[in-house]
Amino acid sequence: RSLLLLVGAAYTTWGLAFQGGPAFIGLMGVGLVGGLIVGIMTAVKREWAPVTAPIYAGLEGLFLGGISALANMAYPGIVPQAVGLTFGVLFCLLLAYKSGVIRATENFKLGVAAATGGIFMVYMVSMLMRLFGLSVPFLHGSGPIGIGISLFIVAIAALNLVLDFDFIEQGAANRAPRHMEWYAAFGLMVTLVWLYLEILNLLMKLRSND
């Protein structure tokens, strides 16, 4: 249900973007800020997930539809590629997890969590530096180092899917409360949104060098 809400909301801002006019920019802003607020609320109050998870999906859809439309205007055809790669990574990692090729050991979880936290801190520093007209070297560049950084971030985002799979499996095994099913779905959606945006960013860097 949440995925359908996300796709439906994304289709709305996608269509508005191609029709022209500033309306989709406003909806993108609502989606970005609202999604962040609702996402934090859901993380803090997990029992709210049956209500907040679908709201988060709709808000993120508004943002993703607009940003995807802008990317597709600049690089035609890039969005279907990003969507295909995102779900391709999802299914490949799910298969690897189910077959035991990748296991969510404690060391694996700690490593992925540490790398994810490091990436988050770099992004926060980058946002603060931009307020002063500065930027983190190579982070947004389309040169070899910038592309390498994007590949690393995509890999870490993808590995977070394994943590989501493990969380879902452990919840089912322990017969977690129903609201935790919604929370697990919320966590998986957060990871997929992040992975999609990083793949889209990587593809734009690669296309800018063509």
C-alpha positions in Angstrom: 0.0 0.0 0.0 2.8 2.4 0.9 4.6 1.8 -2.4 1.4 2.5 -4.3 1.0 5.8 -2.4 4.6 6.7 -3.2 4.2 6.0 -6.9 0.8 7.8 -7.1 2.2 10.9 -5.4 5.3 10.8 -7.6 3.2 10.6 -10.7 1.4 13.8 -9.6 4.5 16.0 -9.3 6.0 14.3 -12.3 3.0 15.3 -14.4 3.0 18.8 -13.0 6.7 19.3 -13.8 6.2 18.4 -17.5 3.1 20.7 -17.7 5.3 23.6 -16.6 4.6 26.1 -13.9 6.0 26.4 -10.4 3.3 24.3 -8.6 5.5 21.1 -8.6 8.3 23.0 -6.8 6.0 23.8 -3.9 4.8 20.2 -3.7 8.4 19.0 -3.8 9.2 21.2 -0.9 6.2 19.9 1.1 7.3 16.4 0.3 10.9 17.0 1.3 10.2 18.8 4.6 7.1 16.9 5.5 8.8 13.5 4.7 11.7 14.4 7.0 9.4 15.4 9.9 7.2 12.4 9.5 10.2 10.1 9.1 11.7 11.4 12.4 8.3 11.0 14.1 8.1 7.4 12.9 11.6 6.6 14.1 10.9 8.0 17.5 7.4 6.6 18.0 7.4 3.2 16.3 3.8 2.5 17.4 2.6 5.3 15.1 4.0 3.5 12.0 0.6 2.2 10.8 -0.5 5.8 10.3 2.8 7.6 9.7 4.4 5.1 7.3 1.7 5.7 4.5 1.9 9.4 5.1 5.7 9.3 4.7 5.3 7.3 1.5 3.0 9.9 0.0 5.2 12.8 1.0 8.4 11.2 -0.3 6.5 10.4 -3.5 5.8 14.2 -4.0 9.5 14.9 -3.7 10.8 12.0 -5.8 8.4 12.7 -8.6 9.6 16.3 -8.9 13.3 15.5 -8.6 13.0 12.6 -11.1 11.2 14.9 -13.6 14.0 17.4 -13.4 16.6 14.7 -13.8 14.8 13.3 -16.8 14.5 16.7 -18.4 18.3 17.1 -18.2 19.1 13.5 -19.1 16.3 11.9 -21.0 15.7 8.2 -20.1 17.7 8.4 -16.9 14.8 7.8 -14.5 13.7 4.4 -16.0 17.4 3.3 -15.7 17.6 4.4 -12.1 14.3 2.7 -11.2 15.4 -0.5 -12.9 18.7 -0.6 -11.2 17.2 0.1 -7.8 14.8 -2.8 -8.0 17.5 -4.9 -9.6 19.7 -4.3 -6.6 16.8 -5.0 -4.3 16.0 -8.4 -5.8 19.7 -9.5 -6.2 20.4 -8.7 -2.5 17.2 -10.4 -1.4 18.2 -13.5 -3.3 21.7 -13.3 -1.8 20.3 -12.9 1.7 17.8 -15.8 1.3 20.5 -18.1 -0.1 22.9 -17.3 2.7 25.5 -15.7 0.5 25.2 -12.5 2.6 24.6 -12.9 6.3 23.7 -10.1 8.7 26.3 -10.9 11.3 26.9 -8.5 14.2 30.2 -7.3 12.6 28.4 -6.8 9.3 25.7 -4.7 11.0 28.2 -2.6 12.9 30.3 -2.0 9.7 27.2 -0.9 7.7 25.9 1.2 10.5 29.2 2.9 10.9 29.6 3.6 7.2 26.0 4.9 7.0 26.6 7.2 10.0 29.8 8.5 8.3 28.0 9.2 5.1 25.2 11.0 7.0 27.8 13.2 8.8 29.5 14.1 5.5 26.2 15.1 4.0 25.3 17.3 7.1 28.7 19.0 6.8 28.2 19.5 3.1 24.8 21.2 3.7 26.3 23.5 6.4 29.3 24.4 4.1 26.9 25.3 1.3 25.4 27.9 3.5 28.7 29.7 3.4 29.3 29.1 -0.3 31.7 26.2 0.3 31.5 22.5 -0.6 33.1 19.2 0.4 35.8 18.4 -2.2 34.9 15.8 -4.8 31.5 14.8 -3.2 29.4 16.3 -6.0 32.0 16.2 -8.7 31.6 14.1 -11.9 35.3 13.2 -12.1 36.8 9.8 -11.3 37.0 10.5 -7.6 33.4 11.9 -7.4 32.1 8.9 -9.3 34.1 6.6 -7.0 32.5 8.3 -3.9 29.1 7.8 -5.4 29.7 4.1 -6.1 30.8 3.7 -2.5 27.6 5.4 -1.2 25.4 3.3 -3.5 27.1 0.2 -2.2 26.5 1.2 1.5 22.9 2.1 0.7 22.4 -1.3 -0.9 23.9 -3.1 2.0 21.4 -1.4 4.3 18.8 -3.5 2.5 20.3 -6.6 4.2 19.8 -5.0 7.6 16.1 -4.4 6.6 15.7 -8.0 5.5 17.2 -9.2 8.8 15.0 -6.8 10.8 11.9 -8.1 9.0 12.9 -11.8 9.4 13.7 -11.3 13.1 10.4 -9.6 13.6 8.4 -12.4 12.0 10.3 -15.0 14.0 9.7 -13.2 17.3 6.0 -12.5 16.4 6.5 -8.8 16.8 3.4 -6.5 17.3 1.6 -5.5 14.2 2.8 -2.0 14.3 6.3 -3.3 13.9 5.3 -4.7 10.5 4.5 -1.2 9.4 7.7 0.1 11.0 9.8 -2.6 9.1 8.0 -1.6 5.8 8.9 2.1 6.6 12.5 1.2 7.2 12.7 -0.7 3.9 11.1 2.3 2.1 13.6 4.7 3.6 16.4 2.6 2.3 14.9 2.2 -1.2 14.4 6.0 -1.5 18.0 6.6 -0.5 19.3 4.0 -2.8 17.2 5.3 -5.7 18.4 8.9 -5.2 22.1 7.8 -5.0 21.8 5.7 -8.1 20.1 8.6 -9.9 22.9 10.9 -8.7 25.6 8.4 -9.9 23.9 8.0 -13.3 23.8 11.8 -13.7 27.5 12.1 -13.0 28.2 9.4 -15.6 26.0 11.0 -18.2 27.5 14.5 -17.6 30.8 13.0 -18.8 29.4 11.7 -22.1 
